[in-house]
Amino acid sequence: MERVPLTLGRAAGLLGIIICLVSAGVRASGAYWVAGVPASSLFNFGIASMVAGCFFLLLVATARPRRG
């Protein structure tokens, strides 16, 4: 059952990294907009996606039974 949150965490984190890199690259090139969306808002969405990924991965890490 931990497979779904693990996959969601990895996907959300990877998506967040890609979005942050794209928005930072666009902003570094001098543009303020990406497909009609402000680059700063896109960067914030990327950060939120990475935070959600961290939450799902933390959920998986704390749900595992301890051995020993």
N, CA, C and O atoms as a Tripos MOL2 file, in Angstrom:
@<TRIPOS>MOLECULE
protein
  272   271    68     0     0
PROTEIN
NO_CHARGES

@<TRIPOS>ATOM
      1 N           0.8070   -1.1960    0.0000 N.3       1 MET1
      2 CA          0.0000    0.0000    0.0000 C.3       1 MET1
      3 C           0.8550    1.2670    0.0000 C.2       1 MET1
      4 O           0.3610    2.3560   -0.2920 O.2       1 MET1
      5 N           2.1180    1.1190    0.3240 N.am      2 GLU2
      6 CA          2.9860    2.2940    0.3440 C.3       2 GLU2
      7 C           3.4890    2.6580   -1.0460 C.2       2 GLU2
      8 O           4.1990    3.6480   -1.2170 O.2       2 GLU2
      9 N           3.1260    1.8720   -2.0170 N.am      3 ARG3
     10 CA          3.6080    2.1190   -3.3750 C.3       3 ARG3
     11 C           3.0320    3.3970   -3.9890 C.2       3 ARG3
     12 O           3.7350    4.1110   -4.7050 O.2       3 ARG3
     13 N           1.7690    3.6850   -3.7170 N.am      4 VAL4
     14 CA          1.1300    4.8700   -4.2870 C.3       4 VAL4
     15 C           1.7490    6.1600   -3.7400 C.2       4 VAL4
     16 O           2.1300    7.0210   -4.5330 O.2       4 VAL4
     17 N           1.8640    6.3320   -2.4040 N.am      5 PRO5
     18 CA          2.4820    7.5680   -1.9210 C.3       5 PRO5
     19 C           3.9520    7.6930   -2.3180 C.2       5 PRO5
     20 O           4.4460    8.8030   -2.5170 O.2       5 PRO5
     21 N           4.6440    6.5760   -2.4340 N.am      6 LEU6
     22 CA          6.0400    6.6150   -2.8560 C.3       6 LEU6
     23 C           6.1490    7.1160   -4.2960 C.2       6 LEU6
     24 O           6.9970    7.9530   -4.6080 O.2       6 LEU6
     25 N           5.2920    6.6020   -5.1620 N.am      7 THR7
     26 CA          5.2870    7.0490   -6.5500 C.3       7 THR7
     27 C           4.8510    8.5090   -6.6650 C.2       7 THR7
     28 O           5.4280    9.2720   -7.4400 O.2       7 THR7
     29 N           3.8390    8.8940   -5.8990 N.am      8 LEU8
     30 CA          3.3820   10.2900   -5.9050 C.3       8 LEU8
     31 C           4.4840   11.2270   -5.4110 C.2       8 LEU8
     32 O           4.6810   12.3030   -5.9750 O.2       8 LEU8
     33 N           5.1910   10.8280   -4.3770 N.am      9 GLY9
     34 CA          6.2670   11.6570   -3.8400 C.3       9 GLY9
     35 C           7.3910   11.8510   -4.8310 C.2       9 GLY9
     36 O           7.8890   12.9630   -5.0090 O.2       9 GLY9
     37 N           7.7860   10.7830   -5.4680 N.am     10 ARG10
     38 CA          8.8600   10.8870   -6.4650 C.3      10 ARG10
     39 C           8.4320   11.7270   -7.6640 C.2      10 ARG10
     40 O           9.1940   12.5630   -8.1510 O.2      10 ARG10
     41 N           7.2070   11.4980   -8.1340 N.am     11 ALA11
     42 CA          6.7180   12.2390   -9.3010 C.3      11 ALA11
     43 C           6.5530   13.7250   -8.9930 C.2      11 ALA11
     44 O           6.9310   14.5760   -9.7990 O.2      11 ALA11
     45 N           5.9880   14.0360   -7.8250 N.am     12 ALA12
     46 CA          5.7900   15.4400   -7.4590 C.3      12 ALA12
     47 C           7.1220   16.1520   -7.2730 C.2      12 ALA12
     48 O           7.2690   17.3040   -7.6810 O.2      12 ALA12
     49 N           8.0840   15.4880   -6.6690 N.am     13 GLY13
     50 CA          9.4010   16.0860   -6.4950 C.3      13 GLY13
     51 C          10.1000   16.3350   -7.8150 C.2      13 GLY13
     52 O          10.6770   17.4030   -8.0240 O.2      13 GLY13
     53 N          10.0540   15.3720   -8.6950 N.am     14 LEU14
     54 CA         10.6830   15.5310  -10.0070 C.3      14 LEU14
     55 C           9.9960   16.6230  -10.8240 C.2      14 LEU14
     56 O          10.6630   17.4250  -11.4770 O.2      14 LEU14
     57 N           8.6740   16.6530  -10.7900 N.am     15 LEU15
     58 CA          7.9310   17.6990  -11.4880 C.3      15 LEU15
     59 C           8.2780   19.0750  -10.9250 C.2      15 LEU15
     60 O           8.4410   20.0340  -11.6790 O.2      15 LEU15
     61 N           8.3910   19.1680   -9.6160 N.am     16 GLY16
     62 CA          8.7440   20.4330   -8.9930 C.3      16 GLY16
     63 C          10.1250   20.9210   -9.3910 C.2      16 GLY16
     64 O          10.3180   22.1100   -9.6430 O.2      16 GLY16
     65 N          11.0810   20.0160   -9.4480 N.am     17 ILE17
     66 CA         12.4330   20.3880   -9.8630 C.3      17 ILE17
     67 C          12.4360   20.8880  -11.3040 C.2      17 ILE17
     68 O          13.0750   21.8910  -11.6190 O.2      17 ILE17
     69 N          11.7230   20.1870  -12.1700 N.am     18 ILE18
     70 CA         11.6660   20.5920  -13.5810 C.3      18 ILE18
     71 C          11.0080   21.9620  -13.7280 C.2      18 ILE18
     72 O          11.4990   22.8100  -14.4740 O.2      18 ILE18
     73 N           9.9010   22.1820  -13.0210 N.am     19 ILE19
     74 CA          9.2060   23.4620  -13.1050 C.3      19 ILE19
     75 C          10.0860   24.5880  -12.5830 C.2      19 ILE19
     76 O          10.1350   25.6590  -13.1870 O.2      19 ILE19
     77 N          10.7790   24.3670  -11.4760 N.am     20 CYS20
     78 CA         11.6610   25.4030  -10.9240 C.3      20 CYS20
     79 C          12.8050   25.7170  -11.8810 C.2      20 CYS20
     80 O          13.1560   26.8830  -12.0650 O.2      20 CYS20
     81 N          13.3840   24.6990  -12.4870 N.am     21 LEU21
     82 CA         14.4750   24.9420  -13.4270 C.3      21 LEU21
     83 C          13.9970   25.7140  -14.6570 C.2      21 LEU21
     84 O          14.6830   26.6210  -15.1290 O.2      21 LEU21
     85 N          12.8290   25.3560  -15.1700 N.am     22 VAL22
     86 CA         12.2930   26.0590  -16.3370 C.3      22 VAL22
     87 C          11.9970   27.5110  -15.9990 C.2      22 VAL22
     88 O          12.3790   28.4130  -16.7440 O.2      22 VAL22
     89 N          11.3220   27.7410  -14.8830 N.am     23 SER23
     90 CA         10.9670   29.1190  -14.5340 C.3      23 SER23
     91 C          12.2050   29.9490  -14.2160 C.2      23 SER23
     92 O          12.2550   31.1280  -14.5670 O.2      23 SER23
     93 N          13.1960   29.3690  -13.5670 N.am     24 ALA24
     94 CA         14.4350   30.1010  -13.2860 C.3      24 ALA24
     95 C          15.1910   30.4010  -14.5800 C.2      24 ALA24
     96 O          15.7620   31.4810  -14.7300 O.2      24 ALA24
     97 N          15.1970   29.4580  -15.5040 N.am     25 GLY25
     98 CA         15.8630   29.6830  -16.7820 C.3      25 GLY25
     99 C          15.1920   30.7660  -17.6020 C.2      25 GLY25
    100 O          15.8640   31.5910  -18.2210 O.2      25 GLY25
    101 N          13.8700   30.7630  -17.6080 N.am     26 VAL26
    102 CA         13.1270   31.7890  -18.3420 C.3      26 VAL26
    103 C          13.3770   33.1550  -17.7130 C.2      26 VAL26
    104 O          13.5940   34.1390  -18.4200 O.2      26 VAL26
    105 N          13.3440   33.2110  -16.3970 N.am     27 ARG27
    106 CA         13.5610   34.4880  -15.7120 C.3      27 ARG27
    107 C          14.9880   34.9840  -15.9000 C.2      27 ARG27
    108 O          15.2130   36.1870  -16.0340 O.2      27 ARG27
    109 N          15.9480   34.0760  -15.9100 N.am     28 ALA28
    110 CA         17.3510   34.4600  -16.1200 C.3      28 ALA28
    111 C          17.5840   34.9810  -17.5360 C.2      28 ALA28
    112 O          18.5050   35.7620  -17.7720 O.2      28 ALA28
    113 N          16.7480   34.5470  -18.4740 N.am     29 SER29
    114 CA         16.8850   35.0340  -19.8460 C.3      29 SER29
    115 C          16.2780   36.4210  -20.0340 C.2      29 SER29
    116 O          16.4390   37.0350  -21.0890 O.2      29 SER29
    117 N          15.5820   36.9120  -19.0130 N.am     30 GLY30
    118 CA         15.0360   38.2580  -19.0740 C.3      30 GLY30
    119 C          13.5370   38.3350  -19.2590 C.2      30 GLY30
    120 O          12.9700   39.4270  -19.2260 O.2      30 GLY30
    121 N          12.8860   37.2120  -19.4500 N.am     31 ALA31
    122 CA         11.4340   37.2070  -19.6330 C.3      31 ALA31
    123 C          10.7370   37.1070  -18.2740 C.2      31 ALA31
    124 O          11.2700   36.5330  -17.3240 O.2      31 ALA31
    125 N           9.5530   37.6710  -18.2060 N.am     32 TYR32
    126 CA          8.7780   37.6280  -16.9670 C.3      32 TYR32
    127 C           7.6160   36.6400  -17.0360 C.2      32 TYR32
    128 O           7.0380   36.2940  -16.0060 O.2      32 TYR32
    129 N           7.2680   36.1830  -18.2400 N.am     33 TRP33
    130 CA          6.0890   35.3460  -18.4310 C.3      33 TRP33
    131 C           6.4460   34.0330  -19.1160 C.2      33 TRP33
    132 O           7.3220   33.9920  -19.9790 O.2      33 TRP33
    133 N           5.7630   32.9650  -18.7260 N.am     34 VAL34
    134 CA          5.9010   31.6540  -19.3560 C.3      34 VAL34
    135 C           4.4940   31.2060  -19.7470 C.2      34 VAL34
    136 O           3.7000   30.8330  -18.8840 O.2      34 VAL34
    137 N           4.1880   31.2400  -21.0230 N.am     35 ALA35
    138 CA          2.8800   30.8190  -21.5420 C.3      35 ALA35
    139 C           1.7310   31.5250  -20.8260 C.2      35 ALA35
    140 O           0.7260   30.8990  -20.4900 O.2      35 ALA35
    141 N           1.8810   32.8130  -20.5950 N.am     36 GLY36
    142 CA          0.8250   33.5960  -19.9670 C.3      36 GLY36
    143 C           0.8080   33.5550  -18.4500 C.2      36 GLY36
    144 O          -0.0810   34.1400  -17.8320 O.2      36 GLY36
    145 N           1.7640   32.8830  -17.8410 N.am     37 VAL37
    146 CA          1.8460   32.7770  -16.3850 C.3      37 VAL37
    147 C           3.1200   33.4810  -15.9280 C.2      37 VAL37
    148 O           4.1710   33.2950  -16.5400 O.2      37 VAL37
    149 N           3.0530   34.2810  -14.8700 N.am     38 PRO38
    150 CA          4.2740   34.9220  -14.3880 C.3      38 PRO38
    151 C           5.3030   33.8820  -13.9370 C.2      38 PRO38
    152 O           4.9530   32.8750  -13.3220 O.2      38 PRO38
    153 N           6.5600   34.1360  -14.2470 N.am     39 ALA39
    154 CA          7.6170   33.1750  -13.9110 C.3      39 ALA39
    155 C           7.7250   32.9820  -12.4050 C.2      39 ALA39
    156 O           8.0380   31.8830  -11.9470 O.2      39 ALA39
    157 N           7.4710   34.0330  -11.6250 N.am     40 SER40
    158 CA          7.5520   33.9010  -10.1710 C.3      40 SER40
    159 C           6.4510   32.9830   -9.6330 C.2      40 SER40
    160 O           6.6860   32.2130   -8.7020 O.2      40 SER40
    161 N           5.2640   33.0610  -10.2090 N.am     41 SER41
    162 CA          4.1800   32.1660   -9.7920 C.3      41 SER41
    163 C           4.4920   30.7260  -10.1740 C.2      41 SER41
    164 O           4.1930   29.8010   -9.4180 O.2      41 SER41
    165 N           5.0810   30.5370  -11.3240 N.am     42 LEU42
    166 CA          5.4640   29.1980  -11.7500 C.3      42 LEU42
    167 C           6.5310   28.6210  -10.8190 C.2      42 LEU42
    168 O           6.5030   27.4360  -10.4870 O.2      42 LEU42
    169 N           7.4680   29.4670  -10.4050 N.am     43 PHE43
    170 CA          8.5030   29.0320   -9.4660 C.3      43 PHE43
    171 C           7.8750   28.6260   -8.1310 C.2      43 PHE43
    172 O           8.2700   27.6220   -7.5380 O.2      43 PHE43
    173 N           6.9000   29.4040   -7.6590 N.am     44 ASN44
    174 CA          6.2070   29.0560   -6.4140 C.3      44 ASN44
    175 C           5.4570   27.7370   -6.5400 C.2      44 ASN44
    176 O           5.4130   26.9580   -5.5880 O.2      44 ASN44
    177 N           4.8680   27.4780   -7.7010 N.am     45 PHE45
    178 CA          4.1920   26.2040   -7.9230 C.3      45 PHE45
    179 C           5.1850   25.0450   -7.8910 C.2      45 PHE45
    180 O           4.8750   23.9740   -7.3680 O.2      45 PHE45
    181 N           6.3720   25.2550   -8.4470 N.am     46 GLY46
    182 CA          7.4050   24.2240   -8.3990 C.3      46 GLY46
    183 C           7.8320   23.9210   -6.9740 C.2      46 GLY46
    184 O           8.0280   22.7590   -6.6190 O.2      46 GLY46
    185 N           7.9770   24.9490   -6.1600 N.am     47 ILE47
    186 CA          8.3360   24.7450   -4.7580 C.3      47 ILE47
    187 C           7.2300   23.9910   -4.0270 C.2      47 ILE47
    188 O           7.5040   23.0850   -3.2400 O.2      47 ILE47
    189 N           5.9760   24.3700   -4.2900 N.am     48 ALA48
    190 CA          4.8470   23.6820   -3.6590 C.3      48 ALA48
    191 C           4.7990   22.2070   -4.0670 C.2      48 ALA48
    192 O           4.4600   21.3440   -3.2570 O.2      48 ALA48
    193 N           5.1350   21.9290   -5.3030 N.am     49 SER49
    194 CA          5.1620   20.5430   -5.7660 C.3      49 SER49
    195 C           6.2610   19.7460   -5.0570 C.2      49 SER49
    196 O           6.0610   18.5840   -4.7020 O.2      49 SER49
    197 N           7.4130   20.3720   -4.8550 N.am     50 MET50
    198 CA          8.4860   19.6830   -4.1290 C.3      50 MET50
    199 C           8.1150   19.4480   -2.6640 C.2      50 MET50
    200 O           8.4540   18.4090   -2.0980 O.2      50 MET50
    201 N           7.4260   20.4010   -2.0540 N.am     51 VAL51
    202 CA          6.9780   20.2270   -0.6660 C.3      51 VAL51
    203 C           5.9760   19.0820   -0.5740 C.2      51 VAL51
    204 O           6.0290   18.2850    0.3630 O.2      51 VAL51
    205 N           5.0670   18.9930   -1.5360 N.am     52 ALA52
    206 CA          4.1100   17.8830   -1.5480 C.3      52 ALA52
    207 C           4.8320   16.5500   -1.7200 C.2      52 ALA52
    208 O           4.4730   15.5570   -1.0870 O.2      52 ALA52
    209 N           5.8450   16.5320   -2.5760 N.am     53 GLY53
    210 CA          6.6380   15.3090   -2.7420 C.3      53 GLY53
    211 C           7.3400   14.9100   -1.4570 C.2      53 GLY53
    212 O           7.3900   13.7290   -1.1150 O.2      53 GLY53
    213 N           7.8790   15.8830   -0.7480 N.am     54 CYS54
    214 CA          8.5250   15.6000    0.5410 C.3      54 CYS54
    215 C           7.5230   15.0440    1.5410 C.2      54 CYS54
    216 O           7.8460   14.1340    2.3050 O.2      54 CYS54
    217 N           6.2980   15.5890    1.5400 N.am     55 PHE55
    218 CA          5.2750   15.0980    2.4430 C.3      55 PHE55
    219 C           4.9520   13.6290    2.1670 C.2      55 PHE55
    220 O           4.8690   12.8260    3.0960 O.2      55 PHE55
    221 N           4.7710   13.2820    0.9020 N.am     56 PHE56
    222 CA          4.4480   11.8920    0.5680 C.3      56 PHE56
    223 C           5.5950   10.9500    0.9200 C.2      56 PHE56
    224 O           5.3610    9.8480    1.4150 O.2      56 PHE56
    225 N           6.8220   11.3700    0.6710 N.am     57 LEU57
    226 CA          7.9600   10.5200    1.0130 C.3      57 LEU57
    227 C           8.1110   10.3880    2.5250 C.2      57 LEU57
    228 O           8.4850    9.3210    3.0130 O.2      57 LEU57
    229 N           7.8310   11.4410    3.2660 N.am     58 LEU58
    230 CA          7.8620   11.3650    4.7320 C.3      58 LEU58
    231 C           6.7620   10.4540    5.2430 C.2      58 LEU58
    232 O           6.9570    9.7330    6.2220 O.2      58 LEU58
    233 N           5.6210   10.4770    4.5980 N.am     59 LEU59
    234 CA          4.5200    9.5900    4.9610 C.3      59 LEU59
    235 C           4.9360    8.1330    4.8000 C.2      59 LEU59
    236 O           4.6290    7.3020    5.6550 O.2      59 LEU59
    237 N           5.6190    7.8240    3.7320 N.am     60 VAL60
    238 CA          6.0850    6.4500    3.5050 C.3      60 VAL60
    239 C           7.1510    6.0820    4.5350 C.2      60 VAL60
    240 O           7.1420    4.9730    5.0690 O.2      60 VAL60
    241 N           8.0640    7.0050    4.8130 N.am     61 ALA61
    242 CA          9.1660    6.7090    5.7430 C.3      61 ALA61
    243 C           8.6670    6.4700    7.1600 C.2      61 ALA61
    244 O           9.2270    5.6410    7.8780 O.2      61 ALA61
    245 N           7.6260    7.1810    7.5720 N.am     62 THR62
    246 CA          7.1230    7.0010    8.9420 C.3      62 THR62
    247 C           6.1210    5.8750    9.0590 C.2      62 THR62
    248 O           5.8260    5.4490   10.1760 O.2      62 THR62
    249 N           5.5880    5.3750    7.9700 N.am     63 ALA63
    250 CA          4.6050    4.3080    8.0110 C.3      63 ALA63
    251 C           5.2460    2.9230    8.0590 C.2      63 ALA63
    252 O           4.5800    1.9440    8.3960 O.2      63 ALA63
    253 N           6.5170    2.8330    7.7280 N.am     64 ARG64
    254 CA          7.1740    1.5310    7.7310 C.3      64 ARG64
    255 C           7.3970    1.0460    9.1580 C.2      64 ARG64
    256 O           7.8020    1.8220   10.0230 O.2      64 ARG64
    257 N           7.1300   -0.2570    9.4100 N.am     65 PRO65
    258 CA          7.3780   -0.7780   10.7550 C.3      65 PRO65
    259 C           8.8720   -0.8510   11.0610 C.2      65 PRO65
    260 O           9.6870   -1.1210   10.1790 O.2      65 PRO65
    261 N           9.2060   -0.6140   12.2920 N.am     66 ARG66
    262 CA         10.6160   -0.6600   12.6930 C.3      66 ARG66
    263 C          11.0260   -2.0920   12.9790 C.2      66 ARG66
    264 O          10.2800   -2.8770   13.5650 O.2      66 ARG66
    265 N          12.2190   -2.3990   12.5510 N.am     67 ARG67
    266 CA         12.7500   -3.7480   12.7610 C.3      67 ARG67
    267 C          13.8560   -3.6890   13.7990 C.2      67 ARG67
    268 O          14.5970   -2.7090   13.8770 O.2      67 ARG67
    269 N          13.9590   -4.7090   14.5690 N.am     68 GLY68
    270 CA         15.0890   -4.7390   15.4780 C.3      68 GLY68
    271 C          14.7100   -5.1610   16.8080 C.2      68 GLY68
    272 O          15.5580   -5.2380   17.6970 O.2      68 GLY68
@<TRIPOS>BOND
     1     1     2 1
     2     2     3 1
     3     3     4 2
     4     3     5 am
     5     5     6 1
     6     6     7 1
     7     7     8 2
     8     7     9 am
     9     9    10 1
    10    10    11 1
    11    11    12 2
    12    11    13 am
    13    13    14 1
    14    14    15 1
    15    15    16 2
    16    15    17 am
    17    17    18 1
    18    18    19 1
    19    19    20 2
    20    19    21 am
    21    21    22 1
    22    22    23 1
    23    23    24 2
    24    23    25 am
    25    25    26 1
    26    26    27 1
    27    27    28 2
    28    27    29 am
    29    29    30 1
    30    30    31 1
    31    31    32 2
    32    31    33 am
    33    33    34 1
    34    34    35 1
    35    35    36 2
    36    35    37 am
    37    37    38 1
    38    38    39 1
    39    39    40 2
    40    39    41 am
    41    41    42 1
    42    42    43 1
    43    43    44 2
    44    43    45 am
    45    45    46 1
    46    46    47 1
    47    47    48 2
    48    47    49 am
    49    49    50 1
    50    50    51 1
    51    51    52 2
    52    51    53 am
    53    53    54 1
    54    54    55 1
    55    55    56 2
    56    55    57 am
    57    57    58 1
    58    58    59 1
    59    59    60 2
    60    59    61 am
    61    61    62 1
    62    62    63 1
    63    63    64 2
    64    63    65 am
    65    65    66 1
    66    66    67 1
    67    67    68 2
    68    67    69 am
    69    69    70 1
    70    70    71 1
    71    71    72 2
    72    71    73 am
    73    73    74 1
    74    74    75 1
    75    75    76 2
    76    75    77 am
    77    77    78 1
    78    78    79 1
    79    79    80 2
    80    79    81 am
    81    81    82 1
    82    82    83 1
    83    83    84 2
    84    83    85 am
    85    85    86 1
    86    86    87 1
    87    87    88 2
    88    87    89 am
    89    89    90 1
    90    90    91 1
    91    91    92 2
    92    91    93 am
    93    93    94 1
    94    94    95 1
    95    95    96 2
    96    95    97 am
    97    97    98 1
    98    98    99 1
    99    99   100 2
   100    99   101 am
   101   101   102 1
   102   102   103 1
   103   103   104 2
   104   103   105 am
   105   105   106 1
   106   106   107 1
   107   107   108 2
   108   107   109 am
   109   109   110 1
   110   110   111 1
   111   111   112 2
   112   111   113 am
   113   113   114 1
   114   114   115 1
   115   115   116 2
   116   115   117 am
   117   117   118 1
   118   118   119 1
   119   119   120 2
   120   119   121 am
   121   121   122 1
   122   122   123 1
   123   123   124 2
   124   123   125 am
   125   125   126 1
   126   126   127 1
   127   127   128 2
   128   127   129 am
   129   129   130 1
   130   130   131 1
   131   131   132 2
   132   131   133 am
   133   133   134 1
   134   134   135 1
   135   135   136 2
   136   135   137 am
   137   137   138 1
   138   138   139 1
   139   139   140 2
   140   139   141 am
   141   141   142 1
   142   142   143 1
   143   143   144 2
   144   143   145 am
   145   145   146 1
   146   146   147 1
   147   147   148 2
   148   147   149 am
   149   149   150 1
   150   150   151 1
   151   151   152 2
   152   151   153 am
   153   153   154 1
   154   154   155 1
   155   155   156 2
   156   155   157 am
   157   157   158 1
   158   158   159 1
   159   159   160 2
   160   159   161 am
   161   161   162 1
   162   162   163 1
   163   163   164 2
   164   163   165 am
   165   165   166 1
   166   166   167 1
   167   167   168 2
   168   167   169 am
   169   169   170 1
   170   170   171 1
   171   171   172 2
   172   171   173 am
   173   173   174 1
   174   174   175 1
   175   175   176 2
   176   175   177 am
   177   177   178 1
   178   178   179 1
   179   179   180 2
   180   179   181 am
   181   181   182 1
   182   182   183 1
   183   183   184 2
   184   183   185 am
   185   185   186 1
   186   186   187 1
   187   187   188 2
   188   187   189 am
   189   189   190 1
   190   190   191 1
   191   191   192 2
   192   191   193 am
   193   193   194 1
   194   194   195 1
   195   195   196 2
   196   195   197 am
   197   197   198 1
   198   198   199 1
   199   199   200 2
   200   199   201 am
   201   201   202 1
   202   202   203 1
   203   203   204 2
   204   203   205 am
   205   205   206 1
   206   206   207 1
   207   207   208 2
   208   207   209 am
   209   209   210 1
   210   210   211 1
   211   211   212 2
   212   211   213 am
   213   213   214 1
   214   214   215 1
   215   215   216 2
   216   215   217 am
   217   217   218 1
   218   218   219 1
   219   219   220 2
   220   219   221 am
   221   221   222 1
   222   222   223 1
   223   223   224 2
   224   223   225 am
   225   225   226 1
   226   226   227 1
   227   227   228 2
   228   227   229 am
   229   229   230 1
   230   230   231 1
   231   231   232 2
   232   231   233 am
   233   233   234 1
   234   234   235 1
   235   235   236 2
   236   235   237 am
   237   237   238 1
   238   238   239 1
   239   239   240 2
   240   239   241 am
   241   241   242 1
   242   242   243 1
   243   243   244 2
   244   243   245 am
   245   245   246 1
   246   246   247 1
   247   247   248 2
   248   247   249 am
   249   249   250 1
   250   250   251 1
   251   251   252 2
   252   251   253 am
   253   253   254 1
   254   254   255 1
   255   255   256 2
   256   255   257 am
   257   257   258 1
   258   258   259 1
   259   259   260 2
   260   259   261 am
   261   261   262 1
   262   262   263 1
   263   263   264 2
   264   263   265 am
   265   265   266 1
   266   266   267 1
   267   267   268 2
   268   267   269 am
   269   269   270 1
   270   270   271 1
   271   271   272 2
@<TRIPOS>SUBSTRUCTURE
     1 MET1         2 RESIDUE 1 A MET
     2 GLU2         6 RESIDUE 1 A GLU
     3 ARG3        10 RESIDUE 1 A ARG
     4 VAL4        14 RESIDUE 1 A VAL
     5 PRO5        18 RESIDUE 1 A PRO
     6 LEU6        22 RESIDUE 1 A LEU
     7 THR7        26 RESIDUE 1 A THR
     8 LEU8        30 RESIDUE 1 A LEU
     9 GLY9        34 RESIDUE 1 A GLY
    10 ARG10       38 RESIDUE 1 A ARG
    11 ALA11       42 RESIDUE 1 A ALA
    12 ALA12       46 RESIDUE 1 A ALA
    13 GLY13       50 RESIDUE 1 A GLY
    14 LEU14       54 RESIDUE 1 A LEU
    15 LEU15       58 RESIDUE 1 A LEU
    16 GLY16       62 RESIDUE 1 A GLY
    17 ILE17       66 RESIDUE 1 A ILE
    18 ILE18       70 RESIDUE 1 A ILE
    19 ILE19       74 RESIDUE 1 A ILE
    20 CYS20       78 RESIDUE 1 A CYS
    21 LEU21       82 RESIDUE 1 A LEU
    22 VAL22       86 RESIDUE 1 A VAL
    23 SER23       90 RESIDUE 1 A SER
    24 ALA24       94 RESIDUE 1 A ALA
    25 GLY25       98 RESIDUE 1 A GLY
    26 VAL26      102 RESIDUE 1 A VAL
    27 ARG27      106 RESIDUE 1 A ARG
    28 ALA28      110 RESIDUE 1 A ALA
    29 SER29      114 RESIDUE 1 A SER
    30 GLY30      118 RESIDUE 1 A GLY
    31 ALA31      122 RESIDUE 1 A ALA
    32 TYR32      126 RESIDUE 1 A TYR
    33 TRP33      130 RESIDUE 1 A TRP
    34 VAL34      134 RESIDUE 1 A VAL
    35 ALA35      138 RESIDUE 1 A ALA
    36 GLY36      142 RESIDUE 1 A GLY
    37 VAL37      146 RESIDUE 1 A VAL
    38 PRO38      150 RESIDUE 1 A PRO
    39 ALA39      154 RESIDUE 1 A ALA
    40 SER40      158 RESIDUE 1 A SER
    41 SER41      162 RESIDUE 1 A SER
    42 LEU42      166 RESIDUE 1 A LEU
    43 PHE43      170 RESIDUE 1 A PHE
    44 ASN44      174 RESIDUE 1 A ASN
    45 PHE45      178 RESIDUE 1 A PHE
    46 GLY46      182 RESIDUE 1 A GLY
    47 ILE47      186 RESIDUE 1 A ILE
    48 ALA48      190 RESIDUE 1 A ALA
    49 SER49      194 RESIDUE 1 A SER
    50 MET50      198 RESIDUE 1 A MET
    51 VAL51      202 RESIDUE 1 A VAL
    52 ALA52      206 RESIDUE 1 A ALA
    53 GLY53      210 RESIDUE 1 A GLY
    54 CYS54      214 RESIDUE 1 A CYS
    55 PHE55      218 RESIDUE 1 A PHE
    56 PHE56      222 RESIDUE 1 A PHE
    57 LEU57      226 RESIDUE 1 A LEU
    58 LEU58      230 RESIDUE 1 A LEU
    59 LEU59      234 RESIDUE 1 A LEU
    60 VAL60      238 RESIDUE 1 A VAL
    61 ALA61      242 RESIDUE 1 A ALA
    62 THR62      246 RESIDUE 1 A THR
    63 ALA63      250 RESIDUE 1 A ALA
    64 ARG64      254 RESIDUE 1 A ARG
    65 PRO65      258 RESIDUE 1 A PRO
    66 ARG66      262 RESIDUE 1 A ARG
    67 ARG67      266 RESIDUE 1 A ARG
    68 GLY68      270 RESIDUE 1 A GLY
